[in-house]
Amino acid sequence: MNTPVSGLHHIALRTPDVDRTVAFYEALGYTRVHGWSLPQIDLRRAVMIQSPDAASWIEIFDDRARVPMQGDPALDGPVATGALVHLCLQVRDVAAAIEAATAAGGSLRFGPERLDLGQPPVRVENAIIDGTAGEVIELLAPLRFPGDRDAGG
């Protein structure tokens, strides 16, 4: 299939404590793969971390970085507020992921829970936590949706 998008690459976060945020995601299995600064936009520190399956990344900026983000006025348009609802991490075991996340400084909002979504019903097991930068994170057990394609297909 010829489509312009192949999948999720990364989610970008801004945080008051880069080390704490990186350590939080490292506790969930992410690996630090790159770091940089860009003084021209007041970016003192940025770190890119890669997911355990090597299929996606999270980009972490210090909180003084002047980067395009939610809530900032667009150059020629309205303010984009609340566009990022949460980021979702697929986990092998929801309870173990909650334990790792809370031990690393995150906090549990709710869960774990199991629910059926849609028709035909898809059984979902998940939990919602807050990360150390205030981001909302869904922890989701592996699942398949009726319309899913196999990788590479």
C-alpha positions in Angstrom: 0.0 0.0 0.0 1.3 3.4 -0.9 0.7 5.7 2.0 2.6 8.8 3.2 2.8 7.5 6.8 4.3 4.3 8.0 3.6 4.5 11.7 4.4 6.4 14.9 7.9 7.6 15.2 8.0 9.6 18.4 6.2 11.7 21.0 7.9 14.9 22.2 7.6 16.0 25.9 8.9 19.1 27.7 9.9 18.6 31.3 11.3 20.6 34.2 13.6 17.6 35.1 15.2 15.9 32.0 17.1 13.4 34.1 14.1 12.3 36.1 11.9 11.9 33.0 14.6 9.9 31.2 15.1 7.7 34.2 11.3 7.1 34.4 11.2 5.9 30.8 14.4 3.9 31.2 12.7 2.1 34.1 9.9 1.1 31.6 12.5 -0.3 29.2 13.4 2.6 27.0 17.1 3.2 26.0 18.8 6.6 25.7 20.1 6.8 22.0 21.0 10.5 21.5 21.3 13.9 23.1 21.8 17.5 22.0 21.3 21.1 22.7 20.2 24.1 20.4 21.2 27.4 22.1 19.4 29.4 19.3 16.0 28.2 20.7 17.1 28.1 24.4 17.1 24.3 24.3 19.7 23.4 26.9 19.1 19.7 26.7 17.2 17.2 24.6 17.4 13.4 24.8 15.9 10.8 22.4 15.0 7.5 23.9 14.0 4.3 22.0 11.3 1.9 22.9 12.2 -1.7 23.8 10.9 -3.0 20.5 13.0 -0.4 18.6 9.9 0.8 16.7 9.3 4.2 18.2 11.0 7.0 20.3 10.2 9.6 22.9 12.0 13.0 22.5 12.5 14.8 25.8 13.2 18.6 26.0 14.0 20.8 29.0 11.2 23.1 30.0 12.8 26.3 28.8 13.1 25.1 25.1 11.2 27.4 22.7 9.8 24.6 20.5 6.4 24.4 18.8 4.1 22.8 21.3 0.5 22.5 22.5 -0.9 25.7 23.9 1.5 28.0 22.0 0.0 30.3 19.4 0.5 29.0 15.9 2.3 31.4 13.6 -0.8 32.1 11.6 -3.7 30.6 13.4 -5.4 29.7 16.6 -3.9 28.2 19.8 -3.7 24.4 19.7 -4.7 23.5 23.2 -5.4 20.0 24.4 -4.5 18.3 21.2 -2.3 15.7 22.8 -4.6 13.6 25.0 -2.1 10.9 26.1 0.7 8.7 24.8 0.1 5.0 24.8 2.8 2.4 25.6 2.3 -1.2 24.8 3.4 -3.3 27.7 3.9 -7.0 28.3 2.2 -7.0 31.7 0.1 -4.1 32.9 0.6 -4.8 36.6 4.4 -5.0 36.3 4.4 -1.8 34.2 2.4 0.0 36.9 4.9 -1.2 39.5 7.9 0.0 37.4 6.3 3.3 36.6 5.3 4.2 40.2 8.7 3.0 41.5 10.3 5.4 39.0 8.2 8.4 40.2 5.0 8.1 38.2 1.6 8.0 39.8 -1.4 5.7 39.0 -4.6 7.5 37.9 -6.6 4.4 37.6 -6.5 0.7 36.6 -5.6 -1.9 35.9 -8.9 -2.5 34.2 -10.3 -4.8 31.6 -13.0 -3.7 29.2 -14.5 -4.6 25.9 -14.5 -1.9 23.2 -16.7 -1.8 20.0 -18.3 -4.4 17.9 -17.0 -7.0 17.5 -15.7 -6.5 21.1 -12.0 -6.1 21.5 -10.8 -7.0 25.0 -8.6 -4.2 26.4 -6.4 -4.4 29.5 -4.9 -1.1 30.5 -4.1 1.4 33.2 -3.6 5.2 33.1 -0.6 6.8 34.9 0.9 10.3 35.1 4.6 10.5 34.1 7.1 12.7 35.9 6.7 15.5 33.4 2.9 15.6 34.0 2.2 13.6 30.8 -0.8 11.2 30.8 0.3 7.7 29.8 -1.9 4.7 28.9 -0.2 1.3 29.6 -1.8 -1.2 27.2 -1.5 -5.0 27.1 -0.9 -6.4 23.6 -4.1 -6.7 21.6 -5.3 -6.9 18.0 -8.1 -4.9 16.4 -10.3 -6.6 13.8 -8.9 -4.4 11.0 -5.2 -4.8 12.0 -2.7 -5.7 9.3 0.4 -7.8 10.0 3.7 -5.9 10.3 5.1 -5.0 6.9 1.8 -5.6 5.2 
